[in-house]
């Protein structure tokens, strides 16, 4: 059960309408690393968690907070669009508000589809996609994906912060930046605690080490012409899991045979040497 209050987690009041910026802000709602993605990612992770207790409670706490972030951004977009088409484009377009919206930089779907409000899409109008989310049931793998999602979200928020001088918009984004900072640190701490509690190791999943080819579990292959890869800490020494040893293979050789596809099914009509002469024979039969 979810309960809603009409008060926002933080204020979302722009100083003035700005249709062009409203379109940019859509990225933080429906983009690959937008708030809808982390909302659904954390909700699915929480619902998929098979272990009651602090980890599931943490996931659900943050998931529910992220719903509020979607609401904040949606409210800000609606307020940025309020009276924006006519104000932004009055000198260029007199009578057609839809054309005015396009010229003013607004996503026309914000006018045509949502009546002057936000859409569940990114800054190019591409609809949000459930495939953006990661919810595997393995908390170590999921928490690492969460760190990456929060990092990408904070990066995009920082870029958008520098694209406006609206103090009201910036005020909200300052709060969003701080929450992304908190969440990155939180997931990093949760990753450490999973290991301290003995629930997961640094490699996900912590299984099948005796089945994998151990001689390949620490080698880093030099597969590009960049010369500096061997200078990193991943080129030698003990790996972060404390079990494997890194080594850098400067001149790797292929371990498999030539990657040739098998002969095609003739009914699929794939071009192959078996086709030699078949066309000529077919033409002779027809003639």
ABEGO torsion letter per residue (X at the ends): XBBBBABBABBBBBABBBAAAAAAAAAAAABAABAAAAAAAAAAAAAABABBEAAAAAAAAAAAAAAAAAAAAAAAAAAAABGAAAAAAAAABAABAAAAAAAAGBBAAAAAAAGGBBBBBBAAGBBBBAAABBBAGBAAAAAAAAAAAAAAAAAAAAAAAAABABAAAAAAAAAAAAAAAAAAAAAAAAAAAAAAAGABBABOBBBGAAABBAAAAABBBBABABAAAAABAAABEBBAAGABBBBBBABBBBABBBBBBBBBBAAAGBBBAAABGAAAAAAAAAX
